[in-house]
Amino acid sequence: MNTTLNIVWGCLIILMTIGCGAEEKDYIDRMTQEHEGDKPVQNGAADLNQASSVSGQQVVYAEVNGQDITGYLSKPDNAGDSNPGIIVIHEWWGLNDNIRMMADKLAGEGYTALAVDLYNGKVAESPDSAGTYARSVKEEEALDNLTQAYQYLSNEQSADKVGTIGWCFGGGWSLQTALAHPEKIDATVIYYGRLVTDSAELEKLQMPIIGFFGAEDNGIPPETVHEFESALNEAGVKNSIHIYDGAGHAFANPSGTRYVKEAAEDAWQKTVVFLSDNLKQ
């Protein structure tokens, strides 16, 4: 009997793994379509306000499978030793200069911002290479990476509160980090990342969620966003979900040609207020 049960459970685990893999492949395929012809160039995100001067440096914040992981740490100048922390998760292009710039802008708001690297030093220059790198990310290793990022901010940088933020590929991992550590993460920002619409799974979340999405996004369509919002409400999770007309996928990405100025600026202002309300109070 025990042997039979073990076989059944083994088959179920295999089927679940195949299903998750298929879902991830489908998601990356949709992102490839949304980014067709796109390039990781600097865009209007560079004009977003930076409230104060900052200092940044490369730091080793984790070790995954015996390999040191290097990220970018930015802190406000003339600030105290302890600031709220933010895990900054790159879009599917990787940890490039534009993501470092966004870490600086967040640090300028009074946070210790750690831009993580889920690609182990690789940075994409085309949608094809971005898709390849995104597909190569293993869930267990990524969560280990992000868990150590939290520990680095909490233990090494003395952050008493920690939030997460990510765009596109990083938006999905911002949510996954919150789900993996619901008792540790204090605020989560999602820019059109892969969503979870199962209210039973979302019930574990203990932090507020804010999300930004484009009405013209075929990769993360409004129908899925509405399902996500309904599931959050059913689960009793405090949330604020925004869908922008005239904006498609990657409308606020720090890199790329899909930037939509009005929507991105409004989302940024809402992000700044949300983080202040939940990490500084």
C-alpha positions, 0 to 999 in steps of 0.5 A: 500500500505504501509503495502504491502511495509513493508511486502515486505521489511521485507521479503527481509531483512530476505532473506538477513540475511539468505543469509549472515548467509549461506555464513558465515557458508560456509566460516567457514566450508571451514576453518574447512576443511583447518585446519583439524589436525592443532594445534595452536602451535608456528611456524616459525613466532617467527623468524620474525625480531623484529626491536626494544624492546617493552613493552606490557600489558593487557588493557580494550579497549571496552565494548560490551553488558555491558562486558569489552573487554580486549586486548593486547597493545604493544608499542615501548620502548623509543618512543614518546607519539604518534605513528601510531596505528594498530588494530591487529585481531587474526586468528580463534584460538583467542587472544593467545600468538602467536598473542601477539607476532605479536603485539610485532613485529609490535610495534617493527616497531614503532607502537602502536599495539592493539591486539583485542579479538573477542572471549570474552576471549576464546582461541581455542585449536582445529579446532572444538573449533575454528570453534565453536568460529568463528561461535558464533561471531555476526557481529554487536558486532564484528564491535562495538568491532573493532570500539571501538578499533579504538577509543581507539587507536585514543583517548586514545593512540593519534594515528594520523593514524590507520591501520588494519591487520588480519590473516585468520578469522582476515583477513576477519575482517580487510577488514570489519573494513575498509569497516565500517570506510573507512574515518578513517582507513588509511591502511589495510592488509589482510592475506587470509581472507573472501573477498568482490568481489562487486566493488560497495561495495568496492568503499567506501574504501579510504585506500590502501589495501595489501593482501596475499594469497596461490595458494593452498588455497581451502578456499580462492581460487585464483579464488576468489582472482582474482575477489577481485583484479579485483573488487578493480581495478574497484572501483579505490582502490589502492591495491597490491595483492600477491598469493604465489605458494606452499602455502596453507591457513594459510601459515603465521599464527602465530599459527599452522602447516601450516606455509610456511617459504619463503612465510611468510617471503616475505609477512611480509617484504611487510607488514612492507614496506606497513605499513611504507609507509602508516602510517608513511609518 
